């Protein structure tokens, strides 16, 4: 079976001088392919796949197979292929500059494997050329910065338990990780790739927006401090009113009066303690307001992280009450389940981790029945408090998750990608379009151009792959945790 010969030729190939054609040769089961990866001929190279001259008979031939391109007629000839005719040759003229700047193809069918191989090798050649032209001082500088970032991240990892619940410090840690990726990506790509440009412009936008808002905070310091105080009092008094309502007969429910009053009084006491703490901290907030908002100078995302911490502090009493109610209803349900096994003659065996049959005495049955009745009649009161505070806890969790997603969005705003996509940049291409040209001297000729990716695909593909939303909500886990 005679194989086809595919020859990938840059559309900007310089025909004004003779020399070697630099590229790669690869054999497949159904064809052979020559990938010319330089649009200029060279005098000497160890990666020659052919020759460029005006006379194939005067070309310095070697024993290896090669292709020859006439620099006058652009005719392709085969060297050391015996009697194989030009009718077996398929010439593909590809957009050289677009393929050099493309960051990867999506095409997987037909000629996709060839174009992906060609694109990857053009990128390697581009990086090698950038390495040769790069100054050693910049490499040393980037290496030093990456080393400092690694050292800083190791310190943060060692002290993670101290700051894991602070959104501001966590955001600072994520930013250090992002900057490490930024410098590593520049050293690897040897250029400003769409991902790097997207990251850089989003950080600049985040910083400018943060500085503008910080200036507004400084000018309206008293208004903001008073607003925080009013919000705090509104939340606390709102929960007090809610507890008073629950201690009565909410929506006509007939609850256990003594147990209901005890729970309400306990939660009242907890809210009062938290209010005293916040009132004690209020003078320090006013005095050190500028220091507290200073991290906002690093960007709007830091201000969002500080707002997330502020929400967590202001609603800490809600979280505590939710934990108390959740633990109480868990113990009650656990007790009811254990006592229910008593009625059916079952008992949990912790050694074998299974439920076995068991013969109970009359005293055990009496005490178990009494305990089951008490727990069952107290369950509606506990369930009411648990349901109310689960709803509040879910609301706070949703707010915090929204703030996390805003920080992530600010981290990877597609500003640079939108500019490149609007200007039809080759960076935003991702699939190959072939067009048949008129055959010359029996050689089938195609033109290969890259098509623009859809906007949504471009945004997803070139988003900086540094961090992901760390606390995105999973509704399945939430409902499992609430119901079980």
C-alpha positions, 0 to 999 in steps of 0.5 A: 500500500502506497502511503500519502505524504503530507507536507505542512508548509508555512504560508509565510515561507521566505522564498528569497534564499536557499537552504535547509527546511527546519522541521520534523518528520513523523511516520503514521500507519496510513501516511508520512508527515513533514512538519516545517516549523520555520518560515525561513530556510537556514544554512545548517541545522540538525532538524532538517526535513528538506531543502529550499532551492531552485533546482532539486538536482543541485541540492546536497542530498543525503541518504535520508528521505526529504522534501524539496521546495522550489523557491521559484515555483513552490513545487514540491518534490520528493528526495530518496523516495524512488519512483513515488510520484507527486500525486501522493503528496498533499500540501497543507499551507498553514497560518504560521503566525496563528499556529505559533501563537495558538495555545492549543487546538480543540480539533481531534478528528480528521487532520486534528492529530497532525495540527495538534502535533504541529502546534505543540512543536511550534510552541516548544520552538517559540519557548526555546527561542525565547530562552535564547533571547532572555537575559539571565538577570530576569531568570534569576529575579523570577527564581528569587521571587518564586523562592520567597513565595515558596518560603512564605507559603510554607510558613502559612501552611505550618500555621494553618490552624491559626488562620484557617477560619479568617477569610482575609488571611485565607485570601492573602494565602490564595493570592500568594499561591496565585502570584507563584503561579503567575511567575512560574507560568511566565518562566514556562511560557516565555511570554504573556499568555492569555491566562497570564494576561487575564490574571494580571489585568484582573489584579490591576482592576481589583487593585484600582477598585479597592483603592477607590473604595478605600478612599471612600471609606476613609472619607466616611469613617464615622458613617461606616462605624455607625452603620456597623454599630446599627447593623449589630444592634439590629441583628441582636435585637431581631434575635431577641424578638425572635426568641420572645416569639418562640418562647410563646406559642409560635404559629399556635404550637402547644410546646412544653412550657418549662423546656421552652422557657429554659431553652429561650432563657439559655439562648437569651443569656448567650446573645447578651454575652455576645452583645457585651463583647461587641460593645466592649470592642466598639471603641477599639473599632473606632480608634483603629478603623484605619488599621482595620481597613488597611488591607483593603488597599491591596484590592477590592477582593480584600475588602470583600474578604474583610466583609466576610470576616465581619459577617462571621463575627457579627453572627457568631452567636447565631452559629453557636445557637445553631450548634447547641440546637443541632447537638441537642436534637441529635442527642434526642434523636439518638436517644429515641432510636436507642430506646426504640430498639428496646421495644422490639428487643434489640440492642446495638453491639459496639464490639461487632458494630451491629444490632443484636437481639436482647432480652430486657428486664421489666425494670429496664422496659419501664425506665426505657418507656419513661425515657422514650416518652419524655424525649418524644414529647420534648422533641417538638420544642427542640425541633422548632428551635433547630428548624429556625436556626438552621434557616438562619445558618443556611442564610448566613452560609449562602451570603458567605458563599456569595462573597467567596464567589465574588472574590474568585470572580475578581481573581479571574475577570476575563478582561484580557480575554475579552479584548483578545476575542474582540480583536480576533487575536490568534490566541483565541483560536482553537479549531482548524478550517481547511480549504482546498486550493487549485492543485499544482503539478499534481499536488493537492494543496489545502489552506489551513486557517484557525477559527475563533473559539466561542466567547464562553469557551474562550473565557473558560479555557483561558481562566487562570488555573490557580485557585477555585472557589474554596467553599462553594455550596453543595446542596446535597451535602447541606440537606444531608447534614440537616436531615441526618 
